[in-house]
Amino acid sequence: MSIGAGILLVVIGAILRFALNIQLAWIDLNLVGNILMAAGALVFVLGLIFTFRRRRSTTTRRTTVGRPDGENVVRRTDRTDDTEL
């Protein structure tokens, strides 16, 4: 979602910066376009970072029945890996 939002901000900023030739006294559309393109690029890069950085976890559960004293044994192993860029 954030990758798409970043692309959308860049597109809207580029339209404001390059495609419109409207002069308004109270706002500079070129500056607003530049700000939106920069924000879109930042959101896009952050979206890529968070997409490639996901947690991987493996859970294993083993139950052993039939010990001499009649007790069940449960072993549980948890492993979590953080992937880094």
Residue, then its C-alpha position, 0 to 999 in steps of 0.5 A: m500500500s505504501i509503495g502505491a501511495g508513494i507512486l501516487l504522490v510522485v505522479i500528483g507532484a509531477i502534474l502540479r510541477f510540470a503540467l499545470n501553467i496556472q498562477l495563483a497569488w496565494i500558493d506556488l504550485n511548483l513548490v507544492g509539486n516538488i514537495l509532493m514528489a519528494a514525499g512520494a519518493l520517501v514513502f516509496v523507499l520506506g515501503l520497499i524497506f518495510t516490504f523486504r524486512r519481514r520476520r520469519s518464524t518457525t514453530t515446531r511442536r513435538t509430543t512424545v507419548g509412552r514414557p515408562d511413568g505414563e507422562n506426556v512430553v511436549r517439546r516446543t522450539d521457536r525460532t525467529d529470524d529478522t532479515e536485513l537489507 
